[in-house]
Amino acid sequence: MSEDSLRYDPRYWHNIQLPEEMDVSRCFEYDEDALSQLKKWLKLDEELPKTVVEVGCGSGFFTEKLIKMAPVLKEIVAVEPDDVLREYASRKCFPKCRFLNGTAEDMPLPDSFADLTVCHVVLNNLPEVHRAVSEMARVTKSGGIVAAIEPGGGGICYYPDPRLNDLEEKADEAHARGVWDLRSKLIDYSRDMKQKKARYPEVFHCCGLIRVEAHGIFSVFLLSDMRRDRRELVLWIERRLQVHENGWRRTREILQRGGLSGTVIQEYYLTKKAYLEKLIEHPENIPWTHELQAVSRTVTVGFKP
């Protein structure tokens, strides 16, 4: 990472979260049960070839889930405005997916193109949610589906190390300030919903979609879960350590902007690094390391008349 990239523009998401970090942090977010439910809600369990558009594909994390969920596909087209994220996702998913440069509000696709148009953790980051959903509806065929999978709020992050728990909480709060205080100065969020969570069904109705449904997914990951393969867990922990170290200069700047002191920032870096290194060096301790991560998602589904 160059020195210039540290003076980041938070309007571009790769300056907030590296694509590798997106993949690592969400690695266990959807288990087989969750994917089975999503397949039903998005009608991907039907044996009919479908054209799917993913809006704001980011690192390609959910793109891979779409490829896995759909037994028969005509085509998957992923739209992403961030060049770094789009290129990263393309390296993972090409040739199974075609990637286009575009935004949720202005997609380079014709009317009535897709059987399913879906976004994953996108609308909550946009200033004009109604415009984005209207654009998603525009590119969807009559009888097709528009879907949004968005944060439901109230996630859980627990480490069995009390000090790391405390530092992680401080870092999360500082990271939010370091990103959103500046991002809000650069992007005018006053033009649309201030409190967007839980209002997506209302927006879908306002944009002309019918038979609107709302569902929820609560994904829980426990490191000590005996059903998980320990080798897979060690590889994941190694990737977490790599992301922690490789993205540290960027993370440190964000935390500084968020008002966290240099002393606490350095302690956070060293404490988390030591925690991950210890697990890598002593994988036999994983069954007694009760780290817990949980995240909730709302799934809004509407049909185009």
N, C-alpha and C positions, 0 to 999 in steps of 0.2 A: 504494500500500500504506500503510495507516494505521500510526501509531506503536504502537497496541494490538496489531496483528497480529504485530509483532515479538516479543512475549511469547508465542510460539507454543506450542501443545500438539502435540507430535510424534505423538500418537495419530492425528491427522488428516493424511493424506499430503500435502495441498496445502501444509502448513506446512513440509514437508521438501523437496518438489520441486514447483515450479509446473507446471501442466499444459502450458504452452507449452514448458517445459524438457523435459518427458517426450517431447513430439513431436519437438523439434529433436534431442535427443540420440539418439533411436532412428530418425531419418529413413531411414537406409540399412541398417537392421538385417536386413531380409528381402528378398533379391533374388528374381527370378522362379523360380530353381531351388529356393530354400528354400520359397517359397509352393507350388510344385508338389508338393514332398514333403509339406508339411503337409496339402494337400488330400487326398492319398492316405491319410495316417495318420488323419485326422479323418473320412474317408469323405465329404468334401464334393465329390468328383469324380463322385459318383453323380447321375444325372438324376432324383432323387426330391426333391420338396419337403420341406424339413426345418424343424423348429422348433429354434432354437439359443438357448441361454442362455449369456451370458458373465458370469462371476462376477468382480467387482472390476474394472470396465472402466477405471477411472482416467480418463485424458485422452481415451479413445476411440481411442487409437493402434491397438490390436489389433482393435477393433470394425470399423474401416475395412478391415483385412485380411480379416476374416471376410466382410464384404460383398463384397469383391473376389473371394475364393476360391470362394464358393458360387454356382453358376450358377442354382440354383432354391431359393428360400426361401419357407417359409410366413411365418416371423416370426423376428426377432432380438430377444431381450429382454436388456438389460444391467442388471445389479444392481450398485449402488455406494453405499456408506454416506456418502461424503464429498460434501457438497452442492456445494462449489466444483467439484470434478472432474466430478461428474455433470452439472451445468449446462453446463460447458464442452464435454463430450462430446456432450451433447444438441444444442447449437448446430451441431456439425459433422455429426452423423449422422441427425438427425431429418429426414424422417419414415421413413427406412429402418429405424430401430431404435426400440424402445420402452424407456424408462428407468425403473427402479424404485429406490426407496430401500430398501436392505437390506444385510445382511452375508453373508459366505460361510457363516457358521454358522447363519443364520436368514434364509432367502429367502422373500419374500411370494409364493410360487408353490405351486400344488397338486402333489400326488404325480403321478409319471408324466407330466410335462408336456412334456419336451424330448426330441428325438431325439439332440441333442448338448449336453452341458454342459461348458464349457471355461473355464479360467482361465489368465491370462498374467501371470507374475511376481507371484503372490499368496500361494501357500502358504508360501513362505519367509519371509513377513512376519507370519505368524499364530502365536498361541500354542497353538492347538488344531487341529492339522492333521487328525487323525483325524475330529474333529467336522465340519470343513469338507468333507472328502471324502465323509463319510456323508450330509451334506446335499445335496451335488451328486448323489450316487447316488439320493437320495429323489426329486428332481424329474425324474429321467431315466426314460424309458420302458423297459420290458423289451426287451432287444435293442439298446438305445441305447448311446451312448458317453459315457464320462466321460474328460476329458483335462486334463492339467496341463502347462503349458510353463513351466519354472522355470530360474533361473540354474544353469549347470553349473560355474561357478567358473573362475578363470584367464583373465580378460579381459586385453586389451592396449590400452594407450593410449600412442602415441608421437608426439612432435612433433620436427621437425628442428631446433628451437631447444633446445640443451642446458639453458639456464637455465629455460625454461618447463617442460621435462620434469621437472626437479628440483622446481620449485615445484608443479607439478600433483600429483606424488607426495605431497608434504607436505600439500597441501590435501586430497587424497583421504583420507589417514589421519586428519587433523583432523576432516574432515566426518563420517567414520564414528564417531569418538568423540563429536562434538558432537550427533549424532542418537541413536545406539544406547545410549550410557551413560544418557541421560535417558529414552529410550523404554523401556528395560528396567526402570527404576524405576517406570514408570507401568503397564506391562503385564507380567503374570507369565508369563514364558516357561517356567517350571519344570514346568508341568503336562503338557507334551508333549515331543516330541523336542528334545534339545539340538542335536544335529548332524543337521539335517533333509535336507541335500543327499544325493542318491543313495539315499534310503530310500523314495522315493515308490512304487515297485512293491510294497514290503512293506506300505505303508499301504493301497494299493488292494486288495490281497488281504484284509487285515484288515477292510476295509469291505464285503466281500462281492462285489467285482467279479471277473470271470473273464477268461480269455484276455488277461492283462495283457501289454502290449508296452512296450518302452523304446527310444527313438530319440534321436538327437542332431543338433543343427544348430550349425555354426560359421560365423558371419557375419563377413566381413572387408570393411572399407572402406578404400580407399587414395585419398587426395585427388588424387594425380597420375595416377590411372588414365585413360588416354587415351580409354577407351570412354565416359566420362561427359560429359554436356553441360556446358560451362563456364558458361553462363548459369544453369543450375539450381544449380550449385555456388556461384556468387556469391550468389544469392538465399538459399541455405542458410547461407552464412557471415554474411550480413547479419542473418539471424534469430538466429544464435548470438551475435552481438555485442549484439543487442537484448536477448536473454535474460540475457546476462552483466551488462549494465548495469541492466536493470529489476529483476533479482532480487538485486542486489548487497548491499543492506542486510540482507536475510534471510540470504544466504550468509555475510556477514561475521560476523553474530551466531553462526551455527553454528560457524564456524571458531574464533571466540574461545572458545566453550564447549568446543571440542575441543583447546584449549591452544596454538593457533598464535599467535605474537606479532603485535602490531599492525604492526610493520615488515614482516614477511614477508607478512602478509595484503595490505597495500597494494602491495607489490612484485608479488605474484601478480596482483592486479587489473589493475595498469598493464601488466604484461608480456603477459598474455593479450589485453587490449584492443588493445595495439599490434600484436600478431601478427595479429589478425583484421582490424584496420583496414588494415594493409599489404597483405593479400591482396585486400581490397575495392578499394583504390586501384590495385593493380597485378595484375589478374587474369591477366596474361600470365605471372606467376610460378607459377601453380597447377601447370602440368605438371612443375615442378621442386621442388615442395613435397611431400615424401614423408610427410605425416602419415598415420598408420595407426591405425585403430580396429578392434578385433575383440572379439567377445562369443560365448560358448557358451551353449547352451540344451539342457536335457534335456526330452524329450517323452514323458510317460507316458500310455498309453492303456489303458483297461479297458472291458469290456462288462458291462452290467447283466443278470443272468440273467432 
